Amino acid sequence: MRYPQVRRIQAGVSCLWPRLHRMRLWPGWLRSVLVGLGLTGLLAACTSDHSADPTPPRPTSPPASAPVSSSPAPSPSRTGPLTTGPNVRPGESPPVMNALARQHSRDGAIEFAVYYVRALDWTLATSDPYLLQEISASSCAACRREISALKSLTEGGGRVQGARMTLDSSLILSGTFKIKSDYVVQVTVTQAPGRRVYSSSPPSIDVPKPQTSLSRIYVSWLNGHWKVVEVGGATGD
């Protein structure tokens, strides 16, 4: 199954799960490697909606949160993400959520979505879904598929090589959507060439050349924090 590939962005994320099951990796973003790997595809192809006008709204105050449950707490044995891995570049460190991304505001929602893309990129760098689990609501089907796809890959002795992501742009959309959330943030992400590597078999080339995807991140303010409640493609198909 192919997902729509569109323009470029500054940080990096579509739906890898379907491809992982066909031995191809990640979402339209992680979609090419994780779900093609699948994680890229997180944003671009895991879910669908019917949306309207992509003009940024100007609400005077944050909307009421949608009734969505938050994600379960990560394992108590973990206190943070992995700080190194075979796909981590020299001098890199895990992304940190800044103060703006913790604010219950329109700008806070955008900044949180940007952080989500960075967390997704770090997941590709370390093959560790810790950061995604921390910020995903339990209702997020795309998030569950991507985390499951990554775990299946690592449990099978595989890892991601390359396929790092760069965020090119982000903006809030207005309109009516089938997926209920406080805000819908549209992002453009470019993913570098990448592949799945196994110790016992030849590597699988899932992202042969740079790919750009346009995706939507649905976020809601739950229990005092922003959470990703779903991730979908840009066309609603």
ROSE-4610 file (N, C-alpha, C; in Angstrom, 1 decimal, always signed):
// ROSE-4610
residu = [M/M/M/R/R/R/Y/Y/Y/P/P/P/Q/Q/Q/V/V/V/R/R/R/R/R/R/I/I/I/Q/Q/Q/A/A/A/G/G/G/V/V/V/S/S/S/C/C/C/L/L/L/W/W/W/P/P/P/R/R/R/L/L/L/H/H/H/R/R/R/M/M/M/R/R/R/L/L/L/W/W/W/P/P/P/G/G/G/W/W/W/L/L/L/R/R/R/S/S/S/V/V/V/L/L/L/V/V/V/G/G/G/L/L/L/G/G/G/L/L/L/T/T/T/G/G/G/L/L/L/L/L/L/A/A/A/A/A/A/C/C/C/T/T/T/S/S/S/D/D/D/H/H/H/S/S/S/A/A/A/D/D/D/P/P/P/T/T/T/P/P/P/P/P/P/R/R/R/P/P/P/T/T/T/S/S/S/P/P/P/P/P/P/A/A/A/S/S/S/A/A/A/P/P/P/V/V/V/S/S/S/S/S/S/S/S/S/P/P/P/A/A/A/P/P/P/S/S/S/P/P/P/S/S/S/R/R/R/T/T/T/G/G/G/P/P/P/L/L/L/T/T/T/T/T/T/G/G/G/P/P/P/N/N/N/V/V/V/R/R/R/P/P/P/G/G/G/E/E/E/S/S/S/P/P/P/P/P/P/V/V/V/M/M/M/N/N/N/A/A/A/L/L/L/A/A/A/R/R/R/Q/Q/Q/H/H/H/S/S/S/R/R/R/D/D/D/G/G/G/A/A/A/I/I/I/E/E/E/F/F/F/A/A/A/V/V/V/Y/Y/Y/Y/Y/Y/V/V/V/R/R/R/A/A/A/L/L/L/D/D/D/W/W/W/T/T/T/L/L/L/A/A/A/T/T/T/S/S/S/D/D/D/P/P/P/Y/Y/Y/L/L/L/L/L/L/Q/Q/Q/E/E/E/I/I/I/S/S/S/A/A/A/S/S/S/S/S/S/C/C/C/A/A/A/A/A/A/C/C/C/R/R/R/R/R/R/E/E/E/I/I/I/S/S/S/A/A/A/L/L/L/K/K/K/S/S/S/L/L/L/T/T/T/E/E/E/G/G/G/G/G/G/G/G/G/R/R/R/V/V/V/Q/Q/Q/G/G/G/A/A/A/R/R/R/M/M/M/T/T/T/L/L/L/D/D/D/S/S/S/S/S/S/L/L/L/I/I/I/L/L/L/S/S/S/G/G/G/T/T/T/F/F/F/K/K/K/I/I/I/K/K/K/S/S/S/D/D/D/Y/Y/Y/V/V/V/V/V/V/Q/Q/Q/V/V/V/T/T/T/V/V/V/T/T/T/Q/Q/Q/A/A/A/P/P/P/G/G/G/R/R/R/R/R/R/V/V/V/Y/Y/Y/S/S/S/S/S/S/S/S/S/P/P/P/P/P/P/S/S/S/I/I/I/D/D/D/V/V/V/P/P/P/K/K/K/P/P/P/Q/Q/Q/T/T/T/S/S/S/L/L/L/S/S/S/R/R/R/I/I/I/Y/Y/Y/V/V/V/S/S/S/W/W/W/L/L/L/N/N/N/G/G/G/H/H/H/W/W/W/K/K/K/V/V/V/V/V/V/E/E/E/V/V/V/G/G/G/G/G/G/A/A/A/T/T/T/G/G/G/D/D/D]
num = [1/1/1/2/2/2/3/3/3/4/4/4/5/5/5/6/6/6/7/7/7/8/8/8/9/9/9/10/10/10/11/11/11/12/12/12/13/13/13/14/14/14/15/15/15/16/16/16/17/17/17/18/18/18/19/19/19/20/20/20/21/21/21/22/22/22/23/23/23/24/24/24/25/25/25/26/26/26/27/27/27/28/28/28/29/29/29/30/30/30/31/31/31/32/32/32/33/33/33/34/34/34/35/35/35/36/36/36/37/37/37/38/38/38/39/39/39/40/40/40/41/41/41/42/42/42/43/43/43/44/44/44/45/45/45/46/46/46/47/47/47/48/48/48/49/49/49/50/50/50/51/51/51/52/52/52/53/53/53/54/54/54/55/55/55/56/56/56/57/57/57/58/58/58/59/59/59/60/60/60/61/61/61/62/62/62/63/63/63/64/64/64/65/65/65/66/66/66/67/67/67/68/68/68/69/69/69/70/70/70/71/71/71/72/72/72/73/73/73/74/74/74/75/75/75/76/76/76/77/77/77/78/78/78/79/79/79/80/80/80/81/81/81/82/82/82/83/83/83/84/84/84/85/85/85/86/86/86/87/87/87/88/88/88/89/89/89/90/90/90/91/91/91/92/92/92/93/93/93/94/94/94/95/95/95/96/96/96/97/97/97/98/98/98/99/99/99/100/100/100/101/101/101/102/102/102/103/103/103/104/104/104/105/105/105/106/106/106/107/107/107/108/108/108/109/109/109/110/110/110/111/111/111/112/112/112/113/113/113/114/114/114/115/115/115/116/116/116/117/117/117/118/118/118/119/119/119/120/120/120/121/121/121/122/122/122/123/123/123/124/124/124/125/125/125/126/126/126/127/127/127/128/128/128/129/129/129/130/130/130/131/131/131/132/132/132/133/133/133/134/134/134/135/135/135/136/136/136/137/137/137/138/138/138/139/139/139/140/140/140/141/141/141/142/142/142/143/143/143/144/144/144/145/145/145/146/146/146/147/147/147/148/148/148/149/149/149/150/150/150/151/151/151/152/152/152/153/153/153/154/154/154/155/155/155/156/156/156/157/157/157/158/158/158/159/159/159/160/160/160/161/161/161/162/162/162/163/163/163/164/164/164/165/165/165/166/166/166/167/167/167/168/168/168/169/169/169/170/170/170/171/171/171/172/172/172/173/173/173/174/174/174/175/175/175/176/176/176/177/177/177/178/178/178/179/179/179/180/180/180/181/181/181/182/182/182/183/183/183/184/184/184/185/185/185/186/186/186/187/187/187/188/188/188/189/189/189/190/190/190/191/191/191/192/192/192/193/193/193/194/194/194/195/195/195/196/196/196/197/197/197/198/198/198/199/199/199/200/200/200/201/201/201/202/202/202/203/203/203/204/204/204/205/205/205/206/206/206/207/207/207/208/208/208/209/209/209/210/210/210/211/211/211/212/212/212/213/213/213/214/214/214/215/215/215/216/216/216/217/217/217/218/218/218/219/219/219/220/220/220/221/221/221/222/222/222/223/223/223/224/224/224/225/225/225/226/226/226/227/227/227/228/228/228/229/229/229/230/230/230/231/231/231/232/232/232/233/233/233/234/234/234/235/235/235/236/236/236/237/237/237]
x = [+0.8/+0.0/+0.9/+0.6/+1.4/+0.7/+1.5/+0.9/+1.3/+0.4/+0.8/+2.0/+2.9/+4.1/+4.0/+4.2/+4.1/+5.4/+5.3/+6.4/+7.3/+8.4/+9.4/+9.1/+9.8/+9.7/+11.0/+11.2/+12.4/+12.6/+11.9/+12.2/+12.0/+11.2/+11.0/+9.8/+8.1/+7.1/+6.2/+4.4/+3.1/+2.7/+2.7/+2.2/+2.9/+3.9/+4.8/+4.2/+3.1/+2.6/+2.2/+1.4/+1.0/+2.3/+3.2/+4.4/+5.3/+5.3/+6.1/+5.5/+4.2/+3.6/+3.9/+4.3/+4.7/+6.2/+6.9/+8.4/+8.8/+8.1/+8.5/+8.3/+9.1/+9.0/+8.2/+8.0/+7.4/+6.5/+5.0/+3.9/+4.3/+3.9/+4.2/+5.5/+5.7/+7.0/+7.8/+7.4/+8.0/+7.3/+6.4/+5.6/+6.6/+7.5/+8.3/+9.3/+9.8/+10.7/+10.1/+9.4/+8.8/+7.6/+6.8/+5.7/+6.0/+6.8/+7.7/+8.9/+8.9/+9.1/+7.8/+7.1/+5.8/+5.7/+6.7/+6.6/+6.3/+7.0/+6.8/+5.3/+4.9/+3.5/+2.6/+3.1/+2.3/+1.4/+2.1/+1.3/+0.5/+1.1/+0.5/-0.5/-0.6/-1.5/-2.2/-2.1/-2.7/-4.2/-4.7/-6.1/-6.6/-7.9/-8.5/-9.5/-9.8/-10.8/-11.3/-12.4/-12.9/-12.8/-11.9/-11.6/-12.0/-11.9/-12.2/-11.0/-11.2/-10.3/-9.1/-7.9/-6.7/-6.2/-7.2/-6.8/-6.6/-5.5/-5.3/-6.4/-7.0/-8.1/-7.4/-8.2/-7.6/-8.6/-8.6/-9.5/-9.0/-9.9/-9.5/-9.1/-9.5/-9.1/-9.1/-8.3/-8.3/-9.7/-10.0/-11.3/-11.4/-12.6/-12.7/-12.1/-11.5/-10.8/-11.8/-11.5/-12.4/-12.3/-13.3/-13.3/-12.5/-11.2/-10.3/-9.4/-9.2/-8.4/-6.9/-6.2/-4.7/-4.1/-2.8/-2.1/-1.6/-1.4/-0.9/+0.5/+0.9/+2.3/+3.3/+4.5/+5.5/+6.0/+6.7/+7.3/+8.0/+7.8/+8.5/+10.0/+10.4/+11.9/+12.6/+11.9/+12.4/+12.2/+13.2/+13.1/+13.3/+13.6/+13.8/+14.1/+14.2/+14.5/+16.0/+16.3/+17.7/+18.4/+19.6/+20.4/+21.4/+21.5/+22.4/+21.8/+22.4/+21.9/+22.7/+22.5/+23.3/+22.9/+21.8/+21.4/+21.4/+22.1/+22.2/+23.5/+23.4/+24.5/+25.4/+26.7/+27.6/+27.2/+27.2/+26.8/+25.3/+24.5/+23.0/+22.6/+21.5/+20.8/+19.3/+18.6/+17.1/+16.5/+15.4/+14.7/+14.0/+14.0/+13.4/+12.2/+11.0/+9.9/+10.1/+10.0/+10.2/+8.9/+9.1/+8.0/+6.8/+6.9/+5.8/+5.0/+5.6/+4.9/+4.1/+4.3/+3.6/+2.5/+2.3/+1.2/-0.1/-1.2/-2.5/-3.0/-2.5/-2.8/-2.6/-3.0/-2.9/-1.5/-0.6/+0.8/+1.4/+0.9/+1.4/+1.1/-0.1/-0.5/+0.4/+0.8/+1.7/+3.0/+3.5/+4.9/+4.9/+3.8/+3.8/+3.8/+3.1/+3.1/+4.5/+5.2/+6.6/+7.5/+7.3/+8.0/+7.7/+6.4/+6.0/+6.9/+7.1/+7.8/+9.3/+9.8/+11.2/+11.3/+10.2/+10.2/+10.2/+9.4/+9.3/+10.7/+11.4/+12.7/+13.7/+13.6/+14.5/+14.2/+12.9/+12.5/+13.2/+13.3/+14.1/+15.6/+16.1/+17.5/+17.9/+17.0/+17.4/+16.6/+15.6/+14.7/+14.0/+13.8/+13.2/+12.0/+10.8/+9.5/+9.1/+10.1/+9.8/+9.1/+9.7/+9.1/+7.7/+7.5/+6.2/+5.1/+5.5/+4.6/+4.2/+5.2/+4.9/+3.9/+3.8/+3.0/+1.8/+1.6/+0.5/-0.7/-1.9/-3.1/-3.4/-4.0/-4.3/-5.3/-6.0/-7.0/-6.3/-5.0/-4.4/-4.0/-4.8/-4.6/-3.2/-3.0/-1.7/-0.5/-0.6/+0.5/+0.8/-0.3/-0.2/+0.4/+0.0/+0.6/+2.0/+2.4/+3.8/+4.7/+4.2/+5.0/+5.1/+4.0/+4.0/+4.9/+4.9/+5.7/+7.2/+7.6/+9.0/+9.4/+8.5/+8.8/+9.0/+8.1/+8.2/+9.5/+10.0/+11.2/+12.4/+12.5/+13.6/+13.6/+12.4/+12.3/+12.7/+12.6/+13.1/+14.5/+15.3/+16.7/+17.0/+16.0/+16.3/+16.4/+16.9/+17.0/+16.9/+16.7/+16.6/+17.9/+18.2/+19.5/+19.1/+19.5/+19.0/+17.6/+16.9/+15.4/+15.1/+16.1/+15.9/+15.0/+14.3/+13.2/+13.6/+13.1/+13.3/+11.9/+11.6/+10.3/+10.5/+9.7/+9.8/+8.8/+7.6/+6.6/+5.5/+4.8/+3.7/+2.7/+1.4/+0.3/-0.9/-1.8/-3.1/-4.1/-4.9/-6.0/-7.3/-8.2/-9.6/-10.6/-11.8/-12.7/-13.3/-14.1/-14.8/-14.1/-13.7/-13.0/-13.7/-13.6/-14.2/-13.5/-12.2/-11.5/-11.6/-12.1/-12.3/-11.0/-10.6/-9.5/-9.6/-8.7/-8.7/-8.2/-7.1/-6.5/-6.0/-5.9/-5.3/-4.2/-3.0/-1.8/-1.3/-1.1/-0.6/+0.9/+1.6/+3.1/+3.5/+4.7/+5.3/+6.7/+7.0/+8.2/+8.9/+10.2/+11.0/+11.9/+11.8/+12.5/+13.7/+14.8/+16.0/+16.0/+16.7/+16.8/+17.1/+16.5/+16.8/+16.4/+16.7/+16.4/+16.4/+15.8/+15.8/+17.1/+17.8/+19.0/+18.8/+19.1/+19.0/+20.4/+20.7/+22.0/+22.1/+20.9/+20.9/+20.5/+20.2/+19.7/+20.1/+20.0/+20.4/+19.4/+19.9/+19.1/+17.9/+16.8/+15.7/+15.7/+15.8/+15.8/+14.3/+13.9/+12.5/+12.3/+13.3/+13.2/+14.4/+14.3/+15.5/+15.9/+15.0/+15.4/+14.6/+15.0/+14.3/+12.8/+12.0/+10.5/+9.9/+9.0/+8.3/+6.8/+6.3/+4.9/+4.2/+2.9/+2.1/+1.1/+1.1/+0.3/-0.4/-1.3/-2.1/-1.9/-1.6/-1.5/-2.6/-3.4/-4.6/-4.2/-4.3/-3.8/-5.0/-5.0/-5.9/-5.2/-5.8/-5.3/-5.9/-5.2/-5.7/-5.0/-5.7/-5.1/-3.9/-4.0/-2.9/-1.8/-1.9/-0.8/-1.4/-0.6/-1.0/-0.7/-1.6/-1.5/-1.8/-1.1/-1.5/-2.6/-3.8/-5.0/-5.1/-4.5/-4.5/-3.5/-3.1/-2.3/-2.9/-3.0/-3.7/-3.1/-3.5/-3.0/-3.6/-3.0/-3.5/-4.7/-5.0/-6.2/-7.5/-7.4/-8.7/-9.1/-8.3/-8.6/-8.2]
y = [-1.2/+0.0/+1.2/+2.2/+3.4/+4.6/+5.5/+6.6/+7.9/+8.9/+10.2/+10.8/+11.2/+11.9/+13.3/+14.3/+15.7/+16.5/+17.7/+18.7/+18.5/+19.4/+19.3/+20.1/+19.7/+20.4/+20.6/+21.0/+21.2/+20.1/+19.2/+18.2/+16.7/+15.9/+14.7/+13.8/+12.3/+11.3/+10.7/+8.4/+8.1/+6.7/+5.7/+4.4/+3.2/+2.8/+1.7/+0.3/+0.3/-1.0/-1.9/-1.4/-2.3/-2.9/-2.1/-2.5/-3.5/-3.3/-4.1/-5.5/-5.6/-7.0/-7.6/-6.8/-7.4/-7.4/-7.2/-7.2/-5.9/-4.8/-3.5/-2.6/-1.5/-0.7/+0.5/+1.9/+3.0/+4.1/+5.2/+5.9/+6.6/+6.8/+7.8/+8.4/+8.7/+9.2/+8.0/+7.4/+6.2/+5.2/+5.6/+4.7/+4.0/+4.7/+4.1/+3.1/+3.4/+2.5/+1.7/+2.3/+1.5/+0.7/+1.4/+0.6/+0.3/+0.8/+0.4/+0.1/+0.9/+0.7/+1.0/+2.0/+2.3/+3.5/+4.0/+5.1/+6.4/+6.5/+7.7/+7.8/+6.6/+6.5/+6.9/+7.1/+7.5/+8.6/+9.6/+10.8/+10.7/+10.1/+10.3/+9.2/+8.1/+7.1/+6.1/+6.3/+5.3/+5.5/+6.7/+7.0/+7.9/+8.1/+9.0/+9.9/+11.0/+11.9/+12.8/+13.5/+14.4/+15.8/+16.5/+17.8/+19.0/+20.1/+21.3/+22.2/+23.4/+24.5/+24.5/+24.5/+24.4/+25.8/+26.7/+28.1/+28.1/+28.5/+28.5/+29.3/+28.7/+29.4/+30.4/+31.3/+32.2/+32.2/+31.1/+31.0/+31.9/+32.5/+33.4/+32.6/+31.4/+30.5/+29.1/+28.2/+26.8/+26.2/+25.3/+24.6/+23.6/+23.1/+22.1/+20.8/+20.1/+18.8/+17.8/+17.0/+15.9/+14.8/+14.0/+12.9/+11.7/+11.9/+10.8/+10.4/+9.1/+8.6/+8.8/+9.0/+9.2/+7.8/+7.8/+6.6/+6.0/+4.7/+4.2/+4.6/+4.7/+5.1/+4.1/+4.5/+3.6/+2.7/+1.7/+0.8/+1.6/+1.3/+2.0/+1.8/+0.8/+0.5/+1.5/+2.3/+3.2/+4.6/+5.5/+6.8/+7.8/+7.3/+8.2/+7.3/+8.0/+7.3/+6.9/+6.0/+5.6/+6.8/+7.0/+8.1/+7.8/+6.6/+6.2/+5.0/+4.8/+3.7/+3.7/+2.6/+2.5/+3.5/+4.2/+5.2/+6.6/+6.8/+8.1/+8.8/+10.0/+10.7/+11.2/+11.4/+11.9/+13.2/+13.3/+14.5/+14.7/+13.8/+14.0/+13.6/+14.1/+13.7/+13.7/+13.0/+12.9/+14.3/+14.5/+15.8/+16.0/+17.3/+17.6/+18.6/+18.3/+19.1/+20.4/+21.5/+22.8/+23.4/+24.5/+25.1/+25.4/+25.9/+26.3/+25.0/+23.9/+22.7/+22.1/+22.7/+22.2/+23.2/+24.2/+25.2/+24.8/+25.1/+24.8/+26.0/+26.1/+27.2/+26.7/+27.6/+27.2/+27.1/+28.0/+27.9/+26.7/+26.4/+25.2/+23.9/+23.9/+22.7/+22.5/+23.6/+23.5/+23.0/+23.6/+23.2/+21.8/+21.3/+19.9/+19.0/+19.3/+18.5/+18.5/+19.6/+19.6/+18.7/+18.7/+17.8/+16.3/+16.0/+14.7/+14.2/+15.1/+14.7/+14.4/+15.2/+15.0/+13.7/+13.4/+12.2/+11.0/+11.1/+10.0/+9.8/+10.9/+10.8/+10.1/+10.5/+9.8/+8.3/+8.0/+6.6/+5.8/+6.5/+5.8/+5.8/+6.8/+6.8/+5.7/+5.4/+4.4/+3.1/+3.0/+1.9/+1.7/+2.8/+2.8/+3.7/+3.1/+3.9/+4.6/+4.7/+5.4/+6.7/+7.6/+9.0/+9.0/+8.1/+8.0/+7.5/+6.5/+6.0/+7.1/+8.0/+9.0/+10.0/+10.3/+11.4/+10.9/+9.6/+9.1/+8.7/+9.1/+8.7/+7.2/+6.5/+5.1/+4.9/+5.9/+5.9/+6.0/+6.4/+6.6/+5.3/+4.9/+3.7/+3.7/+4.8/+4.9/+4.8/+5.4/+5.3/+3.9/+3.2/+1.8/+0.9/+1.2/+0.4/+0.7/+1.9/+2.2/+1.7/+1.8/+1.2/-0.3/-0.9/-2.4/-2.8/-2.0/-2.3/-2.3/-1.3/-1.1/-2.3/-2.6/-3.7/-5.0/-5.2/-6.5/-6.5/-5.3/-5.3/-5.6/-5.0/-5.2/-6.6/-7.1/-8.5/-9.5/-9.2/-10.1/-9.9/-9.1/-8.9/-7.8/-7.0/-5.9/-4.5/-3.6/-2.2/-1.3/+0.0/+0.9/+1.5/+1.7/+2.3/+3.5/+4.7/+5.9/+6.2/+6.7/+7.0/+8.1/+8.9/+10.0/+11.1/+11.8/+12.7/+14.2/+15.0/+16.5/+17.2/+18.0/+18.7/+20.0/+20.2/+21.4/+22.5/+22.1/+23.2/+22.6/+23.5/+23.1/+24.2/+23.9/+24.9/+24.2/+25.0/+24.5/+24.6/+23.6/+23.5/+23.9/+24.5/+24.7/+23.8/+23.7/+22.9/+21.8/+20.9/+19.8/+18.5/+17.7/+16.5/+15.3/+14.2/+13.0/+12.6/+12.8/+12.5/+13.7/+13.5/+14.5/+14.8/+16.1/+16.6/+18.1/+18.6/+20.0/+20.8/+20.3/+20.9/+19.9/+20.3/+19.5/+20.2/+19.7/+20.3/+19.6/+20.3/+19.7/+20.0/+18.9/+19.0/+18.5/+19.0/+18.5/+18.0/+16.7/+16.1/+15.4/+15.5/+14.8/+13.7/+12.5/+11.4/+11.0/+10.8/+10.4/+9.0/+8.6/+7.1/+6.3/+5.1/+4.2/+2.8/+1.9/+0.5/-0.2/-1.4/-2.3/-3.2/-3.4/-4.2/-5.3/-6.6/-7.7/-8.4/-9.0/-9.7/-11.0/-11.6/-12.9/-12.9/-11.7/-11.7/-10.4/-10.3/-9.1/-7.9/-6.7/-5.5/-5.3/-4.8/-4.5/-3.0/-2.5/-1.1/-0.6/+0.1/+0.6/+2.0/+2.8/+4.2/+4.5/+4.2/+4.3/+5.7/+6.7/+8.1/+9.0/+10.2/+11.1/+11.2/+11.2/+11.3/+12.4/+13.1/+14.2/+13.8/+14.0/+13.7/+14.8/+15.0/+16.0/+15.2/+15.4/+14.6/+15.5/+14.9/+15.6/+15.0/+15.8/+15.3/+15.8/+15.0/+15.4/+15.4/+16.5/+16.6/+17.2/+16.7/+17.1/+17.3/+18.2/+18.5/+17.5/+16.6/+15.6/+15.5/+15.6/+15.5/+16.4/+17.6/+18.6/+18.5/+17.7/+17.6/+17.4/+17.8/+17.5/+16.0/+15.4/+14.0/+13.9/+13.0/+12.8/+11.8/+12.2/+11.3/+10.5/+11.0/+10.2/+10.9/+10.2/+10.7/+10.2/+11.1/+10.7/+11.4/+11.0/+11.5/+12.9/+13.6/+14.9/+15.0/+14.0/+14.1/+13.6/+12.8/+12.3/+11.0/+10.5/+9.3/+8.0]
z = [+0.0/+0.0/+0.0/-0.9/-0.9/-0.3/+0.3/+0.9/+0.2/+0.3/-0.4/+0.1/-0.8/-0.4/-0.9/-0.1/-0.5/-0.3/+0.3/+0.4/+1.6/+1.7/+2.7/+4.0/+5.2/+6.5/+7.3/+8.9/+9.8/+10.8/+11.1/+12.2/+11.9/+11.6/+11.0/+11.2/+10.4/+11.0/+10.0/+9.3/+8.7/+9.1/+8.4/+8.9/+8.5/+9.3/+8.9/+9.2/+10.0/+10.4/+9.2/+8.2/+7.1/+6.4/+6.2/+5.5/+6.3/+7.6/+8.5/+8.4/+8.3/+8.1/+6.8/+5.8/+4.5/+4.4/+5.6/+5.7/+5.0/+5.1/+4.6/+5.8/+6.0/+7.2/+7.4/+8.3/+9.1/+8.6/+9.7/+9.1/+7.9/+6.5/+5.5/+6.0/+7.3/+7.7/+8.1/+9.3/+9.8/+9.0/+8.2/+7.3/+6.3/+5.8/+4.8/+5.4/+6.6/+7.2/+8.3/+9.3/+10.4/+9.9/+9.2/+8.6/+7.2/+6.7/+5.7/+6.4/+7.7/+9.2/+9.8/+9.3/+9.8/+10.6/+11.3/+12.1/+11.3/+10.2/+9.4/+9.0/+8.6/+8.1/+9.2/+10.4/+11.5/+11.1/+10.6/+10.3/+9.0/+8.0/+6.7/+6.4/+7.0/+6.4/+7.3/+8.6/+9.5/+9.7/+9.6/+9.8/+8.7/+8.7/+7.7/+8.3/+7.7/+8.2/+7.0/+7.2/+6.2/+6.7/+6.3/+6.9/+5.9/+6.5/+5.7/+5.6/+5.2/+5.0/+5.9/+5.3/+6.1/+6.6/+6.9/+7.4/+8.9/+9.4/+10.8/+11.6/+12.6/+13.3/+14.3/+14.9/+15.9/+17.1/+17.8/+19.0/+20.1/+20.9/+21.9/+23.2/+23.3/+24.4/+24.0/+24.6/+24.2/+24.3/+23.4/+23.4/+24.5/+24.8/+25.8/+25.3/+26.1/+25.7/+25.3/+24.3/+23.9/+24.9/+25.1/+26.1/+25.6/+25.8/+25.4/+26.5/+26.7/+27.9/+27.6/+28.6/+28.5/+28.4/+28.0/+27.8/+29.2/+29.3/+30.5/+30.8/+32.0/+32.4/+31.9/+31.5/+31.0/+32.2/+31.9/+32.9/+33.9/+35.3/+36.3/+36.3/+35.6/+35.6/+34.6/+33.8/+32.9/+33.4/+33.4/+33.8/+32.7/+31.5/+30.3/+29.1/+28.0/+26.7/+26.6/+25.7/+25.5/+25.0/+25.4/+24.9/+23.8/+23.4/+22.4/+21.6/+20.4/+19.6/+18.3/+17.5/+16.2/+15.2/+15.4/+14.4/+14.9/+16.0/+16.6/+16.1/+15.7/+15.1/+16.3/+16.0/+17.0/+17.6/+18.9/+19.6/+19.8/+19.3/+19.5/+20.9/+21.3/+22.6/+22.4/+23.3/+23.1/+23.1/+22.4/+22.4/+23.7/+24.1/+25.4/+25.1/+25.8/+25.6/+26.3/+25.5/+26.1/+26.8/+27.5/+28.3/+27.4/+26.2/+25.4/+25.1/+24.8/+24.5/+25.7/+26.8/+28.1/+28.4/+27.6/+27.9/+27.2/+27.9/+27.4/+26.6/+25.3/+24.4/+23.0/+22.1/+20.7/+20.3/+20.7/+20.4/+21.1/+22.2/+22.9/+22.2/+21.6/+20.8/+19.6/+18.9/+17.7/+18.2/+19.3/+19.7/+20.2/+20.8/+21.2/+20.0/+18.9/+17.7/+17.1/+17.2/+16.7/+17.6/+18.9/+19.8/+19.4/+19.1/+18.7/+17.5/+16.5/+15.3/+15.8/+16.6/+17.1/+17.9/+18.7/+19.5/+18.5/+17.4/+16.5/+15.8/+15.5/+14.9/+15.8/+17.1/+18.1/+18.2/+18.0/+18.1/+16.9/+15.8/+14.7/+14.9/+15.7/+16.0/+16.9/+17.9/+18.9/+18.9/+18.1/+18.1/+19.5/+20.1/+21.5/+21.5/+21.7/+21.7/+22.9/+23.9/+25.2/+25.0/+24.3/+24.1/+23.5/+22.5/+21.9/+22.9/+23.8/+24.8/+25.8/+26.1/+27.1/+26.6/+25.3/+24.8/+24.0/+23.9/+23.1/+24.0/+23.6/+24.3/+24.0/+25.0/+24.8/+23.6/+23.2/+22.1/+20.7/+20.7/+19.4/+18.7/+17.7/+17.0/+16.2/+15.6/+14.8/+15.7/+16.9/+17.9/+18.3/+18.6/+19.0/+17.9/+16.6/+15.5/+15.4/+15.5/+15.3/+16.4/+17.6/+18.8/+18.6/+18.2/+18.1/+16.9/+15.8/+14.7/+15.1/+15.8/+16.3/+17.2/+18.1/+19.0/+18.2/+17.3/+16.4/+15.7/+15.2/+14.5/+15.4/+16.6/+17.5/+18.1/+18.4/+18.9/+17.9/+16.6/+15.5/+15.2/+16.0/+15.8/+14.8/+14.5/+13.5/+14.1/+13.3/+13.7/+12.5/+12.7/+11.6/+11.4/+10.1/+9.7/+8.8/+9.1/+8.3/+8.6/+7.6/+7.7/+8.7/+9.0/+10.0/+9.4/+10.3/+9.8/+10.1/+9.3/+9.5/+9.3/+10.2/+10.2/+9.4/+8.3/+7.5/+7.8/+8.3/+8.6/+9.5/+10.1/+11.0/+11.0/+11.0/+11.2/+11.7/+12.3/+12.9/+11.8/+11.7/+10.7/+11.4/+10.6/+11.1/+10.3/+10.8/+10.1/+10.9/+10.3/+11.0/+10.7/+11.7/+11.4/+12.1/+11.5/+12.1/+13.4/+13.5/+14.7/+15.7/+16.9/+17.9/+18.6/+18.6/+19.3/+19.6/+20.4/+20.7/+19.5/+18.9/+17.8/+16.8/+15.5/+14.4/+13.9/+14.0/+13.6/+12.3/+11.2/+10.0/+9.9/+9.6/+9.6/+8.2/+7.8/+6.6/+7.1/+6.7/+7.2/+6.0/+6.0/+5.0/+5.7/+5.2/+5.7/+4.8/+5.4/+4.6/+4.2/+3.2/+2.8/+4.0/+4.1/+5.2/+4.9/+5.8/+5.7/+7.0/+7.0/+8.2/+8.1/+9.1/+9.1/+10.1/+9.7/+10.6/+10.6/+11.7/+11.8/+11.0/+10.8/+10.1/+8.7/+8.1/+6.7/+6.0/+4.7/+4.0/+4.4/+4.4/+4.8/+3.8/+4.2/+3.4/+3.2/+1.9/+1.6/+1.5/+2.5/+2.5/+2.1/+2.3/+1.8/+0.9/-0.4/-1.3/-1.5/-1.3/-1.6/-0.6/-0.4/+0.5/+0.1/+1.1/+0.9/+1.8/+1.2/+2.0/+2.1/+3.4/+3.6/+4.3/+4.1/+4.7/+5.6/+6.9/+7.8/+8.9/+9.6/+10.6/+12.0/+13.0/+14.3/+15.1/+15.7/+16.5/+18.0/+18.6/+20.0/+20.9/+22.1/+23.1/+24.5/+25.3/+26.6/+27.6/+28.1/+29.0/+30.3/+31.4/+32.7/+32.9/+32.4/+32.6/+31.6/+30.5/+29.5/+28.1/+27.1/+25.8/+25.5/+24.7/+24.3/+22.8/+22.1/+20.7/+20.7/+20.2/+20.3/+18.9/+17.9/+16.6/+15.6/+14.6/+13.5/+12.2/+11.2/+10.0/+8.8/+7.6/+6.4/+6.1/+5.1/+4.8/+4.0/+3.2/+2.3/+2.9/+4.0/+4.5/+3.8/+2.9/+2.1/+2.9]
